[in-house]
């Protein structure tokens, strides 16, 4: 056994010496590259460099075949290929459901209790407690995102169907088996490479070799952590089904739509629906009217006040206009009286002047006659 180890060490040393001459221009140290290549000479085609030139399948077609037992490879090829332990189907199930309930609080309490009983959890919940606006009533509603163990999801679905009225339901199944197997193979490849780098690190002699190997080891472990995180995410989605549940509070459950068999049934159904609609409309109107009575009373009072104010303004305006009209009429009448008095005074003055003129003429005539009579000789 010791002789075999010495032989292996001699071969590794010879490979390191050859690497100094053949790989002098390499980015890594010659001793590291050759030592790493010699230690990895039996490695499959998924060495570290292959991850940087990923072509979509990582060259694992043979590994899948060997892991599934469906391939024809055997011997050394199968011994160096990472085995995939879990070959079962990897299914992610997502449910979408809309449910009606007449007892909103009791139904949501039952859901919470059932989720706890099935070892699940509520990931997200958005609830509206409802409200009343006049005659319009906004019912309670809730939207939930629930995670239930995949093997117990049917129990939860059945409970919902028993407690409420399911109006919509859908199931989406995403098969990620190939993707999951591919990631597991990548993980196995990185673990194998990590083991080999650790072996080389144990035998490293120079500081340069140690630094290069540690740098490569950090890269490998980073990739492993990323892969493990992705696998944990997949495992959670596979192990726990996701249920998106919408809950609506109703007074009466929605009846399933059934196509009428005869024309008479269609007419009867249409008439019944319209009668119900009218009846519900009248009830809503009555409720709205009664609820609006306080508002209507206040509105009537406001309108009455506005009418009285407007009438007062109109009356006041009319009075002012009437007073102005009367004032103008009185002024006009006074002006007419003044004009009349002035005209009468002018006529009187004119008449007096004419009378004076006539008297003066008469007097002048009388004076002339007297003068003639007093001088009779002048006439002869």
C-alpha positions in Angstrom: 0.0 0.0 0.0 2.8 2.4 0.9 4.5 1.5 -2.4 1.3 2.3 -4.3 1.1 5.7 -2.6 4.7 6.5 -3.5 4.0 5.6 -7.1 0.9 7.9 -7.2 2.9 10.8 -5.6 5.7 10.2 -8.2 3.2 10.4 -11.0 1.7 13.6 -9.6 5.2 15.2 -9.2 6.0 14.2 -12.8 2.7 15.8 -14.0 3.6 19.0 -12.1 7.0 19.2 -13.8 5.3 18.7 -17.2 2.8 21.4 -16.4 5.6 24.0 -15.9 6.7 23.6 -19.5 3.3 23.0 -21.2 1.2 25.5 -19.3 3.6 28.4 -18.8 1.1 30.9 -20.3 -1.9 29.8 -18.3 -3.8 32.3 -16.1 -3.3 30.0 -13.0 0.0 28.8 -11.7 1.4 25.9 -13.8 1.9 23.7 -10.8 -1.8 24.1 -9.8 -3.2 23.5 -13.2 -1.3 20.4 -13.9 -1.9 19.0 -10.4 -5.6 19.8 -10.6 -5.8 18.2 -14.1 -3.9 15.1 -13.1 -6.1 14.7 -10.0 -9.1 15.2 -12.3 -8.0 13.0 -15.1 -10.7 10.5 -14.3 -13.4 13.2 -13.8 -16.4 13.3 -16.1 -17.1 16.2 -18.5 -18.6 18.5 -15.9 -15.4 20.1 -14.4 -15.6 23.7 -13.3 -14.8 25.1 -16.7 -18.0 23.6 -18.1 -20.2 25.7 -15.9 -18.9 28.8 -17.5 -19.8 27.5 -21.0 -23.2 26.1 -20.1 -25.0 24.8 -23.1 -28.4 24.0 -21.6 -27.9 20.5 -20.3 -24.5 20.6 -18.7 -23.6 17.5 -20.6 -25.6 15.3 -18.1 -27.6 13.3 -20.6 -25.6 10.2 -19.7 -25.9 10.9 -16.0 -29.7 11.1 -16.2 -29.7 7.8 -18.0 -27.5 6.1 -15.5 -29.4 7.6 -12.5 -32.7 6.4 -14.0 -31.3 3.0 -14.8 -32.5 3.5 -18.4 -29.1 4.1 -20.0 -26.6 1.6 -21.5 -23.5 3.1 -19.9 -21.8 0.9 -17.3 -18.4 0.3 -15.6 -16.2 3.3 -15.0 -18.7 5.7 -16.6 -21.4 4.9 -14.1 -19.1 4.9 -11.2 -18.0 8.5 -11.9 -21.5 9.8 -12.6 -23.4 11.5 -9.6 -26.4 9.5 -8.7 -29.8 11.2 -8.4 -31.4 9.8 -5.3 -35.0 10.9 -5.8 -36.5 10.0 -9.2 -40.2 10.6 -8.2 -42.2 13.3 -9.9 -41.7 16.8 -8.6 -45.0 18.5 -8.8 -46.0 22.1 -7.7 -49.7 22.4 -7.3 -51.5 25.7 -7.2 -55.3 26.0 -6.5 -57.5 29.0 -7.2 -60.9 29.0 -5.5 -63.9 31.4 -5.0 -66.3 30.5 -2.2 -69.6 31.9 -0.9 -70.6 31.8 2.7 -73.6 32.9 4.7 -71.6 33.0 8.0 -68.5 34.9 7.1 -66.9 35.0 10.6 -67.7 31.3 11.3 -66.3 30.2 7.9 -63.0 32.1 8.3 -62.6 30.7 11.8 -63.1 27.2 10.5 -60.5 27.8 7.8 -58.0 29.1 10.3 -58.6 26.1 12.5 -58.4 23.6 9.6 -55.1 25.1 8.4 -53.5 24.7 11.8 -54.9 21.2 12.1 -53.3 20.2 8.7 -49.9 21.7 9.7 -50.2 24.5 7.1 -50.1 28.2 7.4 -51.7 31.4 6.1 -49.1 33.2 4.0 -51.2 36.3 3.3 -54.7 37.5 4.1 -56.7 40.6 3.1 -60.1 41.1 4.7 -62.8 43.7 4.3 -65.4 43.8 7.1 -68.1 45.3 4.9 -70.0 48.6 5.2 -73.5 50.1 4.6 -74.0 53.1 2.3 -77.7 54.2 2.4 -79.6 51.3 0.8 -76.5 49.6 -0.5 -74.8 47.0 1.6 -71.2 46.0 0.9 -70.8 42.5 2.0 -67.7 41.1 3.8 -65.0 39.6 1.7 -61.5 38.1 2.2 -58.6 37.0 0.0 -56.2 34.4 1.4 -53.0 32.7 0.3 -52.8 29.4 2.1 -50.0 26.8 2.2 -51.1 23.3 2.9 -48.9 20.1 2.9 -49.4 18.6 -0.6 -50.6 15.3 0.6 -53.3 16.9 2.8 -54.6 19.5 0.3 -57.5 17.4 -0.7 -58.8 17.3 2.9 -58.7 21.1 3.0 -60.5 21.4 -0.3 -63.2 19.0 0.9 -63.7 21.0 4.1 -64.2 24.2 2.0 -66.8 22.4 -0.1 -68.7 21.3 3.0 -68.6 24.6 4.8 -69.3 26.9 1.8 -70.5 27.1 -1.8 -67.6 26.9 -4.3 -68.4 29.0 -7.3 -65.0 28.7 -9.0 -62.2 26.3 -8.7 -59.0 25.6 -10.8 -55.9 23.5 -10.3 -52.5 24.1 -12.0 -49.8 21.4 -11.8 -46.3 22.4 -12.7 -44.0 19.4 -13.3 -40.4 20.4 -12.5 -38.9 16.9 -12.3 -36.4 17.4 -15.1 -35.4 20.8 -13.8 -35.0 19.4 -10.2 -32.9 16.4 -11.4 -30.7 18.8 -13.4 -30.1 21.0 -10.4 -29.3 18.0 -8.2 -26.8 16.8 -10.8 -25.2 20.2 -10.8 -25.0 20.0 -7.0 -23.3 16.6 -7.1 -20.8 17.8 -9.7 -19.9 20.8 -7.6 -19.6 18.6 -4.5 -17.3 16.3 -6.3 -15.2 19.2 -7.5 -15.1 20.7 -4.0 -13.8 17.4 -2.6 -11.0 17.3 -5.2 -10.0 20.9 -4.6 -9.9 20.2 -0.8 -7.6 17.3 -1.5 -5.3 19.5 -3.6 -5.4 22.1 -0.9 -4.2 19.6 1.6 -1.2 18.8 -0.6 -0.5 22.5 -1.7 3.1 23.6 -0.8 3.3 27.2 -2.0 1.4 30.3 -1.1 0.4 30.9 -4.7 -1.2 27.4 -5.0 -3.0 27.8 -1.7 -4.5 31.2 -2.8 -5.6 29.9 -6.2 -7.2 26.8 -4.7 -9.0 28.8 -2.0 -10.3 31.2 -4.6 -11.7 28.3 -6.6 -13.1 26.7 -3.5 -14.9 29.9 -2.7 -16.5 30.0 -6.2 -17.5 26.4 -5.9 -19.1 26.9 -2.5 -20.9 30.0 -3.7 -22.5 27.9 -6.5 -23.4 25.2 -4.0 -25.1 27.6 -1.7 -27.1 29.1 -4.6 -28.1 25.6 -5.8 -29.1 24.5 -2.3 -31.2 27.7 -1.9 -32.9 26.9 -5.1 -33.6 23.3 -4.1 -35.0 24.5 -0.7 -37.3 26.8 -2.6 -38.5 24.0 -4.9 -38.9 21.6 -1.9 -41.1 24.1 -0.1 -43.3 24.6 -3.2 -43.5 20.8 -3.8 -44.2 19.9 -0.2 -46.7 22.7 0.4 -49.5 23.3 -2.1 -50.6 26.9 -2.6 -54.3 27.8 -2.4 -55.5 31.2 -3.4 -58.9 31.5 -1.8 -61.5 34.3 -2.3 -64.3 34.4 0.3 -67.5 36.3 -0.3 -70.4 36.8 2.2 -73.8 36.4 0.6 -77.4 36.2 1.8 -78.3 33.4 -0.6 -76.0 31.0 -2.3 -75.6 31.3 -6.1 -77.5 28.5 -7.7 -75.7 26.5 -10.4 -76.8 27.5 -14.0 -78.9 24.7 -15.5 -80.1 25.0 -19.1 -83.9 25.0 -19.3 -85.3 22.0 -21.1 -88.4 23.7 -22.7 -89.3 27.1 -24.0 -92.0 27.4 -21.4 -89.4 26.9 -18.6 -87.2 29.6 -20.2 -90.2 32.0 -20.1 -91.1 31.0 -16.5 -87.5 31.5 -15.4 -87.2 34.9 -17.1 -90.5 36.0 -15.5 -89.4 34.8 -12.1 -86.1 36.5 -12.3 -87.7 39.8 -13.3 -90.3 39.6 -10.5 -87.5 39.0 -8.0 -85.5 41.8 -9.4 -88.5 44.2 -9.2 -89.3 43.1 -5.7 -85.7 43.5 -4.6 -85.6 46.9 -6.2 -88.7 48.0 -4.4 -87.3 46.8 -1.1 -84.0 48.6 -1.8 -86.0 51.8 -2.7 -88.1 51.6 0.5 -85.0 51.1 2.6 -83.2 53.9 0.8 -86.2 56.2 1.1 -86.6 55.6 4.8 -82.9 56.0 5.4 -82.9 59.2 3.4 -85.8 60.9 5.3 -83.5 62.8 7.7 -81.6 64.1 4.7 -84.8 64.9 2.8 -86.1 66.9 5.9 -82.9 68.8 6.1 -82.9 69.4 2.4 -86.6 70.6 2.5 -85.7 73.1 5.3 -82.7 74.4 3.4 -84.8 74.8 0.3 -87.6 76.6 2.2 -85.1 78.9 3.8 -83.6 79.7 0.4 -87.1 80.3 -1.1 -88.0 82.7 1.7 -84.8 84.5 1.3 -85.3 84.8 -2.4 -88.9 86.0 -2.0 -87.8 88.6 0.6 -85.1 89.8 -1.8 -87.7 90.0 -4.6 -90.2 91.8 -2.5 -87.6 94.3 -1.3 -86.5 94.8 -4.8 -90.0 95.4 -5.9 -90.6 97.9 -3.1 -87.5 99.8 -4.0 -88.5 99.9 -7.6 -92.0 101.0 -6.8 -90.7 103.8 -4.6 -88.4 104.9 -7.3 -91.3 104.9 -9.8 -93.5 106.9 -7.5 -90.8 109.4 -6.9 -90.2 109.8 -10.6 -93.9 110.2 -11.2 -94.2 112.8 -8.5 -91.2 114.7 -9.9 -92.7 114.6 -13.4 -96.0 115.8 -12.1 -94.4 118.7 -10.2 -92.4 119.5 -13.3 -95.7 119.6 -15.4 -97.3 121.8 -12.8 -94.4 124.2 -12.9 -94.6 124.3 -16.7 -98.3 124.9 -16.6 -98.0 127.7 -14.0 -95.2 129.2 -16.1 -97.3 129.1 -19.2 -100.3 130.6 -17.4 -98.1 133.4 -16.0 -96.7 134.1 -19.5 -100.3 134.1 -21.0 -101.5 136.4 -18.3 -98.6 138.8 -18.8 -99.2 138.8 -22.5 -102.9 139.5 -22.0 -102.1 142.3 -19.6 -99.7 143.8 -22.1 -102.3 143.6 -24.8 -104.9 145.2 -22.5 -102.5 148.0 -21.7 -101.8 148.5 -25.4 -105.5 148.7 -26.2 -106.1 151.1 -23.3 -103.2 153.2 -24.5 -104.6 153.3 -28.0 -108.1 154.2 -26.7 -106.7 156.9 -24.5 -104.7 158.3 -27.4 -107.8 158.4 -29.5 -109.8 160.1 -26.9 -107.1 162.7 -26.4 -107.1 163.4 -30.2 -110.9 163.8 -30.3 -110.8 166.2 -27.3 -108.1 168.2 -29.0 -110.1 168.5 -32.1 -113.1 169.5 -30.2 -111.2 172.2 -28.4 -109.9 173.8 -31.6 -112.9 174.0 -34.0 -111.4 176.7 -36.1 -108.6 174.5 -37.1 -111.0 172.3 -38.7 -112.3 175.0 -41.0 
